[in-house]
Every structure is written in structure tokens, then in C-alpha cells.
Amino acid sequence: MQYELTEEQETLRRSIRDLAQGIIAPRAAEIDEKAEFPEDIWEQLAKYGWLSLVIPEEYGGTGAPVLTTCVVIEEIAKVCASSALILAVHSLGSTPITIAGSHEQKTRYFPRMAAGEHLAAFALTEPGAGSDASALGTTAVLDGDHYRLNGTKCFISNGGVAEIYSVFAMTSHGVGTKGISAFIVEKSFPGFRIGKMEHKMGIRGNPTTEILFEDCLVPRENLLGKEGEGFRIAMQTLDKARPGIGAQAVGIAQGALDFAASYAKQRIQFKQPLAALPAIQFKLADMAMHTEAARQLVYKAAAMVDKGSKEVSKLSAMAKCFASDTAMWVTTEAVQVLGGYGYMKEYPLERMMRDAKITQIYEGTNEVQRLVIARGVLG
Ligand SMILES: Cc1cc2nc3c(=O)[nH]c(=O)nc-3n(C[C@H](O)[C@H](O)[C@H](O)COP(=O)(O)OP(=O)(O)OC[C@H]3O[C@@H](n4cnc5c(N)ncnc54)[C@H](O)[C@@H]3O)c2cc1C
């Protein structure tokens, strides 16, 4: 089944493409070079309603299908993977509230998130709990009207720039993942502190930080769902969000392919454009073929999320894994098409290659995705 976009989705694609090409693309190299969070691009995304896509309509958002959000992430990632993360992480951080939040919680938090005034983040990973999320050490102990949170999260995207954090912590011990609970935590809560900022290979325009909880006081009413439901909420969130990372990867791959193809038409060697060489043509053909296959898988997974399919864990893992492996391979080939120039910072391809790498790692490494897929295959 081919995933045709609706007329509305095509219109939105043209509209975000204009913003991406006109405003984001000229900033991409500088954002990477300075490792600077692009506040100006956040403002543009908020102003034109792109951050409202992931918030339900009844709470001031657009409530767009995941497929629409994927198209938007893809278009931004074509020119700047860091800028695409603003929306991808806003989606990741807000989804636990969409899944498990009460009407009161949604009414309190969503309007400002829809307006793009407050960004969201997702805080699951810890120094001792990466792929094994069940090993969380952060604790949440009920003390009167508040939970007291203690512990350290690491590698949190949108760290510091987000106002609202979906945080996962242990509320009981000895019961495995059933001891994990989810909370909405505001940056302004007492005992919440932003720790070390990471220096990274790629997506350098998105802050990745530690989050420290030092007797952090979280009101009891900020528990998401019931105690013990945190692991389920986290896993359902990742199932819904992984097509977005797949879309980021497709965008990076497409951006690299477009640049390499255009360069190959202009660069003259042996008295002819590189594009006239069969070796280069075959490379571009393979890059295009893999990118389109990845796009179709991402769109299918997104459409399955929108339909509430039971197959969603497997498909989302496939989309994220295949698209990110594709992005890594396509960007490496694109650098090769440019030869030595591909290796230079004067051209965007080395940045795209560095940015592609993270898509194989975050929201679950591709080894973990293969475990999820195998589980789906084997039953
Ligand atoms: C830039 C960046 C941004 C991030 N943003 C966020 C965020 O916003 N929120 C958040 O919560 N987390 C975030 N993460 C964390 C990310 O999801 C984890 O890094 C990832 O899940 C892997 O955990 P780890 O780094 O501890 O690696 P480890 O779990 O230590 O894994 C190391 C290696 O072992 C492999 N491995 C581990 N277990 C298995 C297994 N059972 N079978 C096969 N292979 C295995 C892994 O695939 C990997 O290759 C981010 C990470 C980075 C680098």
C-alpha cells in the first residue's frame, strides 16, 4: 500500500518547505558551528503554529495526525536536523501527557505548549539506565501533597530550553518495571536543576543536558496516570514517536541526496560532469531508492500509529531503524560523491553525516529496535 498524502498534507509540506528553505537553511551551518539552540527558529515554528501540531485540538492544538507531523519534521530535517528536533522532542515530551494526562493536567499544560511558548522534553535515560530503562535509579517518594524526586537523568534533548518535562522515576522497588511512574515536572519546581551540557558530534543545535533532581518537589496531582504505569506510558510514547525520528532520518538522507545530485551535475572531471559517469549515476540511484523505501516505511508506520494498529511497536521500530540506517549510509555515500569537498565544512554533507549518526542511537538504539522487531516477528 502506497501512502499518498492528502491534499492538506501536501499543502502543509509546501508551506513548511518554504519556511525551511527560506529561513532555516541559511542558518543551519552557523547553528552547527556555534552549537547554539536556534531561538529564532523556535519563535518561527511557534508563530506559524507548527508546534501546535502535536497537541490535541480540544486543548488549543491542531491535533494533527502523526503522519502530518512526520512530513513537517522531514522537511525541516532536509536542511537542518537540529531545528527538526525542536518539534520532534516537543512531540516526544508532550505525548506522555496526551496518553495518560487527566483533563485537568491537559487544561493546565497544553495551551502554552500548543502556542509554542513552553517546549516539552522527555526524561527517561540515566547514567545507569540507557537501553535498559528498567534499571532507573531516580526515586519518587510521596510526602504529603508532593512527591520528592531524587536522581539524575542524562542526555535529555531540549534540556534547559524546555519548560515541561515528562519524567520517569521509581515509586516502588522489587517489582521491576511496575515500580516506574511518570510525572509532569516543570523547570521551575524547587530542586530541579539543569546539569552538564554535552558537547556532541551532531545535532549540535539542540541542547543535550543532565537533569538533576535534588529533593525536587512535584505536586501529587502531577502524577501521570496511576503509580506503576510509567513504563507502559514510556513505551507507548516511544512507539508513537519513533516514526518522527524515522522522518528526521529521511529528511537528512533526502537533503544529502539532493545536494550530491546537484553537485554531480556541476563538477567537471575528465572533461565531463560527474553526473555523466555511470559509477556516480548508480550511486545516486541507490541513494534515491533507499531513501524512498525509508520514506514509505516511515509513512506507513505513522499511518498505523494514527489508526491505533496493534502492529505499531514492530512497524515504528522498523521505520526508525531502517530510515536511520539509510540516512547513515546515504550521507556517507553523498560525501563520497563530492570527494574531498564532501569532507570539508564549506559544504553541508559532513554535517549531515554527523547528524545522521544520532538517529541510529536515540529513542532506542537500532540494536534495541531489532529486538523489538524480532519480538514482533516471533510473537
Ligand atoms: C544526543 C542524544 C540525545 C538523547 N535524547 C534523549 C532524550 O531526550 N530523552 C531520553 O530519555 N534519552 C535521550 N537519549 C538517550 C538515548 O535514548 C540512549 O543513549 C540510548 O537509548 C542508548 O542508551 P546508552 O547510551 O546508555 O547505551 P547502552 O544501553 O549502554 O548501549 C551501548 C551499546 O550496547 C547495545 N546494547 C545494549 N543493550 C543491548 C541488548 N539487550 N541487545 C543488543 N545490544 C544492546 C546498544 O545498542 C549500544 O550499541 C539521547 C541520547 C543522545 C546521545
The ligand as an SDF file (V2000), in Angstrom:
LIG
                    3D

 53 58  0  0  0  0  0  0  0  0999 V2000
   22.1770   13.2200   21.5990 C   0  0  0  0  0  0  0  0  0  0  0  0
   21.2960   12.3450   22.4250 C   0  0  0  0  0  0  0  0  0  0  0  0
   20.0130   12.7700   22.7540 C   0  0  0  0  0  0  0  0  0  0  0  0
   19.2000   11.9720   23.5480 C   0  0  0  0  0  0  0  0  0  0  0  0
   17.9640   12.4350   23.9420 N   0  0  0  0  0  0  0  0  0  0  0  0
   17.2660   11.7510   24.8910 C   0  0  0  0  0  0  0  0  0  0  0  0
   16.0830   12.3090   25.4750 C   0  0  0  0  0  0  0  0  0  0  0  0
   15.6070   13.3850   25.0850 O   0  0  0  0  0  0  0  0  0  0  0  0
   15.4720   11.6290   26.4750 N   0  0  0  0  0  0  0  0  0  0  0  0
   15.9400   10.4430   26.9370 C   0  0  0  0  0  0  0  0  0  0  0  0
   15.3460    9.8820   27.8530 O   0  0  0  0  0  0  0  0  0  0  0  0
   17.0500    9.8690   26.3960 N   0  0  0  0  0  0  0  0  0  0  0  0
   17.7230   10.5080   25.4000 C   0  0  0  0  0  0  0  0  0  0  0  0
   18.8720    9.9660   24.8620 N   0  0  0  0  0  0  0  0  0  0  0  0
   19.3370    8.6800   25.3480 C   0  0  0  0  0  0  0  0  0  0  0  0
   19.2850    7.5680   24.3140 C   0  0  0  0  0  0  0  0  0  0  0  0
   17.9740    7.1430   24.1090 O   0  0  0  0  0  0  0  0  0  0  0  0
   20.2340    6.4590   24.8260 C   0  0  0  0  0  0  0  0  0  0  0  0
   21.5480    6.9550   24.6190 O   0  0  0  0  0  0  0  0  0  0  0  0
   20.0360    5.1450   24.1310 C   0  0  0  0  0  0  0  0  0  0  0  0
   18.7830    4.6070   24.4630 O   0  0  0  0  0  0  0  0  0  0  0  0
   21.1280    4.1320   24.4490 C   0  0  0  0  0  0  0  0  0  0  0  0
   21.4590    4.0920   25.7900 O   0  0  0  0  0  0  0  0  0  0  0  0
   23.0110    4.1930   26.2190 P   0  0  0  0  0  0  0  0  0  0  0  0
   23.5620    5.3840   25.5360 O   0  0  0  0  0  0  0  0  0  0  0  0
   23.0830    4.1240   27.6790 O   0  0  0  0  0  0  0  0  0  0  0  0
   23.7080    2.9310   25.5610 O   0  0  0  0  0  0  0  0  0  0  0  0
   23.7840    1.4410   26.1880 P   0  0  0  0  0  0  0  0  0  0  0  0
   22.4330    0.9920   26.6150 O   0  0  0  0  0  0  0  0  0  0  0  0
   24.8830    1.3780   27.1670 O   0  0  0  0  0  0  0  0  0  0  0  0
   24.1970    0.6140   24.8900 O   0  0  0  0  0  0  0  0  0  0  0  0
   25.5280    0.5650   24.3860 C   0  0  0  0  0  0  0  0  0  0  0  0
   25.5450   -0.3810   23.1820 C   0  0  0  0  0  0  0  0  0  0  0  0
   25.0960   -1.7110   23.5830 O   0  0  0  0  0  0  0  0  0  0  0  0
   23.9960   -2.0960   22.7950 C   0  0  0  0  0  0  0  0  0  0  0  0
   23.0430   -2.8490   23.5990 N   0  0  0  0  0  0  0  0  0  0  0  0
   22.5800   -2.5520   24.8420 C   0  0  0  0  0  0  0  0  0  0  0  0
   21.7090   -3.4890   25.2570 N   0  0  0  0  0  0  0  0  0  0  0  0
   21.5810   -4.3660   24.2450 C   0  0  0  0  0  0  0  0  0  0  0  0
   20.8230   -5.5630   24.0620 C   0  0  0  0  0  0  0  0  0  0  0  0
   19.9880   -6.0210   25.0070 N   0  0  0  0  0  0  0  0  0  0  0  0
   20.9680   -6.2560   22.8980 N   0  0  0  0  0  0  0  0  0  0  0  0
   21.8090   -5.7920   21.9250 C   0  0  0  0  0  0  0  0  0  0  0  0
   22.5680   -4.6720   22.0520 N   0  0  0  0  0  0  0  0  0  0  0  0
   22.4430   -3.9770   23.1890 C   0  0  0  0  0  0  0  0  0  0  0  0
   23.3660   -0.7850   22.3230 C   0  0  0  0  0  0  0  0  0  0  0  0
   22.5850   -0.9610   21.1560 O   0  0  0  0  0  0  0  0  0  0  0  0
   24.5910    0.0700   22.0710 C   0  0  0  0  0  0  0  0  0  0  0  0
   25.1430   -0.2380   20.8250 O   0  0  0  0  0  0  0  0  0  0  0  0
   19.6610   10.7110   23.9980 C   0  0  0  0  0  0  0  0  0  0  0  0
   20.9350   10.2780   23.6340 C   0  0  0  0  0  0  0  0  0  0  0  0
   21.7500   11.0710   22.8660 C   0  0  0  0  0  0  0  0  0  0  0  0
   23.1200   10.5810   22.5210 C   0  0  0  0  0  0  0  0  0  0  0  0
  1  2  1  0
  2  3  1  0
  2 52  2  0
  3  4  2  0
  4  5  1  0
  4 50  1  0
  5  6  2  0
  6  7  1  0
  6 13  1  0
  7  8  2  0
  7  9  1  0
  9 10  1  0
 10 11  2  0
 10 12  1  0
 12 13  2  0
 13 14  1  0
 14 15  1  0
 14 50  1  0
 15 16  1  0
 16 17  1  0
 16 18  1  0
 18 19  1  0
 18 20  1  0
 20 21  1  0
 20 22  1  0
 22 23  1  0
 23 24  1  0
 24 25  2  0
 24 26  1  0
 24 27  1  0
 27 28  1  0
 28 29  2  0
 28 30  1  0
 28 31  1  0
 31 32  1  0
 32 33  1  0
 33 34  1  0
 33 48  1  0
 34 35  1  0
 35 36  1  0
 35 46  1  0
 36 37  1  0
 36 45  1  0
 37 38  2  0
 38 39  1  0
 39 40  1  0
 39 45  2  0
 40 41  1  0
 40 42  2  0
 42 43  1  0
 43 44  2  0
 44 45  1  0
 46 47  1  0
 46 48  1  0
 48 49  1  0
 50 51  2  0
 51 52  1  0
 52 53  1  0
M  END
$$$$
